[in-house]
Amino acid sequence: MKRKILALLVLAALMLAACALAEKPDTDRAGNPIALPDTVERIVCLAPSTAEILEGLGMADCLVAVDTNTAAQMESAQALPAFDMMAPDCEAIAALAPDVVFTSGMAYISGDPYQALIDLGIAVVDIPSSSSIAAIEEDIAFIGDVVDRAQEAEALVDNLNAELDRVSAATAGIEPKKTVLFEISALPYLYSFGSGTFLDEMITLIGAKNVFGDQAGWLPVTEEDALAANPDVILTSVNYIDDPVGEILARAGWESVTAVQNGDVYAIDANASNQPSQNIVVALREMLAAVYPEVYAALYE
């Protein structure tokens, strides 16, 4: 009898645990209260990184509309209606009868352009752009909970961590570390980043050193500071000029920079490096191939 009671108690505990795991989030990643439907089958996604995560979770077929950037970047979304994430047509979005609308944590000049959807009872789920790899993993898990794909989200995170660990283990003993300048905007408006960004973490993971790692966040960089940093390697994710690598190599006054002298200037996929999703591993491999080609070859070739 005691064993039967114990078995029933264990079963009840397991059922309670399962119910707890199945509970939907009641706040989004920005801390706003949300009320999610029981099932999510129709999704409007107005954030490219979230769209990539949804695709990774096998939810691309549930997308009924996206933002204009996602429509341009993601092949599976090119035929869908596309909206300006900064000035969405709420009436048109509501007509699509979405179960959830994902937004990207943008700061708006006046008010929340999605308030009309919230007033209609549509779940608007805000996910601010994450600045660390750990936060990206939390985004993946959160989105998995929202769309009932928790197991798939866990697998995505596990695969991401496995790749990060593999690269980190291969580069752990590298000394001296090569110095890297990573440009996310070219002259005359040179931009890079310091600590507190997932790209800085990725430079560390490949066994290199960010020349602006002693600063924090996304940084406007003067040409003088870039030249003084004298990086061993220059990486660029600029995709709005025809030949960003050639532009760097041809800059007047940059001839004495070590990276330019040695021709160590490389393009990194803009989408993979700019969007905080599981696809950062694509950029990570490209960065490793550029900075330490011999390590890359040992791992992947």
Solvent accessible surface area in square Angstrom, and as a share of the most:
residue,aa,sasa,rsa
1,M,174,0.78
2,K,175,0.74
3,R,211,0.77
4,K,131,0.55
5,I,80,0.41
6,L,109,0.54
7,A,60,0.46
8,L,106,0.53
9,L,112,0.56
10,V,75,0.43
11,L,96,0.48
12,A,45,0.35
13,A,58,0.45
14,L,112,0.56
15,M,115,0.51
16,L,130,0.65
17,A,51,0.40
18,A,58,0.45
19,C,83,0.50
20,A,60,0.46
21,L,148,0.74
22,A,77,0.60
23,E,124,0.56
24,K,53,0.23
25,P,29,0.18
26,D,104,0.54
27,T,61,0.35
28,D,8,0.04
29,R,81,0.29
30,A,48,0.37
31,G,52,0.50
32,N,68,0.35
33,P,116,0.73
34,I,21,0.11
35,A,90,0.70
36,L,28,0.14
37,P,44,0.28
38,D,128,0.66
39,T,85,0.49
40,V,10,0.05
41,E,116,0.52
42,R,96,0.35
43,I,0,0.00
44,V,0,0.00
45,C,0,0.00
46,L,0,0.00
47,A,3,0.02
48,P,14,0.09
49,S,19,0.12
50,T,2,0.01
51,A,0,0.00
52,E,21,0.09
53,I,3,0.01
54,L,0,0.00
55,E,71,0.32
56,G,35,0.34
57,L,3,0.02
58,G,51,0.49
59,M,5,0.02
60,A,24,0.19
61,D,144,0.75
62,C,29,0.17
63,L,8,0.04
64,V,24,0.14
65,A,0,0.00
66,V,0,0.00
67,D,1,0.00
68,T,73,0.42
69,N,73,0.38
70,T,2,0.01
71,A,18,0.14
72,A,81,0.63
73,Q,69,0.31
74,M,15,0.07
75,E,144,0.65
76,S,66,0.43
77,A,0,0.00
78,Q,108,0.48
79,A,104,0.81
80,L,47,0.23
81,P,60,0.38
82,A,47,0.37
83,F,23,0.10
84,D,70,0.36
85,M,16,0.07
86,M,90,0.40
87,A,70,0.54
88,P,16,0.10
89,D,76,0.39
90,C,19,0.11
91,E,145,0.65
92,A,37,0.29
93,I,0,0.00
94,A,25,0.20
95,A,85,0.66
96,L,41,0.20
97,A,63,0.49
98,P,11,0.07
99,D,41,0.21
100,V,0,0.00
101,V,0,0.00
102,F,0,0.00
103,T,5,0.03
104,S,21,0.13
105,G,31,0.30
106,M,86,0.38
107,A,95,0.74
108,Y,56,0.21
109,I,182,0.92
110,S,95,0.61
111,G,63,0.61
112,D,67,0.35
113,P,37,0.23
114,Y,5,0.02
115,Q,82,0.37
116,A,52,0.41
117,L,0,0.00
118,I,74,0.38
119,D,105,0.55
120,L,120,0.60
121,G,67,0.64
122,I,28,0.14
123,A,8,0.07
124,V,17,0.10
125,V,0,0.00
126,D,25,0.13
127,I,12,0.06
128,P,51,0.32
129,S,87,0.56
130,S,12,0.08
131,S,56,0.36
132,S,30,0.19
133,I,16,0.08
134,A,61,0.47
135,A,21,0.16
136,I,0,0.00
137,E,30,0.13
138,E,93,0.42
139,D,5,0.03
140,I,0,0.00
141,A,47,0.37
142,F,23,0.10
143,I,0,0.00
144,G,0,0.00
145,D,53,0.28
146,V,0,0.00
147,V,4,0.02
148,D,77,0.40
149,R,72,0.26
150,A,52,0.41
151,Q,150,0.66
152,E,73,0.33
153,A,1,0.01
154,E,112,0.50
155,A,50,0.39
156,L,27,0.14
157,V,24,0.14
158,D,79,0.41
159,N,98,0.50
160,L,4,0.02
161,N,53,0.27
162,A,62,0.48
163,E,23,0.10
164,L,11,0.06
165,D,94,0.49
166,R,108,0.39
167,V,0,0.00
168,S,40,0.26
169,A,79,0.61
170,A,41,0.32
171,T,3,0.02
172,A,81,0.63
173,G,71,0.68
174,I,34,0.17
175,E,128,0.57
176,P,118,0.74
177,K,82,0.35
178,K,69,0.29
179,T,36,0.21
180,V,0,0.00
181,L,0,0.00
182,F,0,0.00
183,E,0,0.00
184,I,46,0.23
185,S,23,0.15
186,A,6,0.04
187,L,47,0.23
188,P,110,0.69
189,Y,167,0.63
190,L,5,0.02
191,Y,85,0.32
192,S,0,0.00
193,F,0,0.00
194,G,0,0.00
195,S,42,0.27
196,G,56,0.54
197,T,1,0.00
198,F,4,0.02
199,L,1,0.01
200,D,20,0.11
201,E,61,0.27
202,M,0,0.00
203,I,0,0.00
204,T,91,0.53
205,L,37,0.18
206,I,0,0.00
207,G,3,0.03
208,A,5,0.04
209,K,123,0.52
210,N,9,0.05
211,V,29,0.16
212,F,11,0.05
213,G,28,0.27
214,D,131,0.68
215,Q,81,0.36
216,A,75,0.58
217,G,24,0.23
218,W,117,0.41
219,L,19,0.09
220,P,95,0.60
221,V,16,0.09
222,T,73,0.42
223,E,59,0.26
224,E,123,0.55
225,D,73,0.38
226,A,0,0.00
227,L,57,0.29
228,A,85,0.66
229,A,33,0.25
230,N,68,0.35
231,P,0,0.00
232,D,46,0.24
233,V,1,0.01
234,I,0,0.00
235,L,0,0.00
236,T,1,0.01
237,S,5,0.03
238,V,9,0.05
239,N,109,0.56
240,Y,134,0.51
241,I,58,0.30
242,D,155,0.80
243,D,84,0.44
244,P,18,0.11
245,V,35,0.20
246,G,23,0.22
247,E,55,0.25
248,I,1,0.01
249,L,73,0.36
250,A,85,0.66
251,R,17,0.06
252,A,90,0.70
253,G,46,0.44
254,W,0,0.00
255,E,112,0.50
256,S,81,0.52
257,V,4,0.02
258,T,36,0.21
259,A,0,0.00
260,V,20,0.11
261,Q,121,0.54
262,N,99,0.51
263,G,39,0.38
264,D,35,0.18
265,V,7,0.04
266,Y,73,0.28
267,A,63,0.49
268,I,7,0.03
269,D,61,0.31
270,A,11,0.08
271,N,49,0.25
272,A,7,0.05
273,S,0,0.00
274,N,71,0.36
275,Q,29,0.13
276,P,8,0.05
277,S,0,0.00
278,Q,20,0.09
279,N,49,0.25
280,I,0,0.00
281,V,21,0.12
282,V,60,0.35
283,A,0,0.00
284,L,0,0.00
285,R,78,0.28
286,E,60,0.27
287,M,0,0.00
288,L,0,0.00
289,A,35,0.27
290,A,10,0.08
291,V,0,0.00
292,Y,8,0.03
293,P,72,0.45
294,E,109,0.49
295,V,21,0.12
296,Y,50,0.19
297,A,37,0.28
298,A,88,0.68
299,L,34,0.17
300,Y,59,0.22
301,E,158,0.71
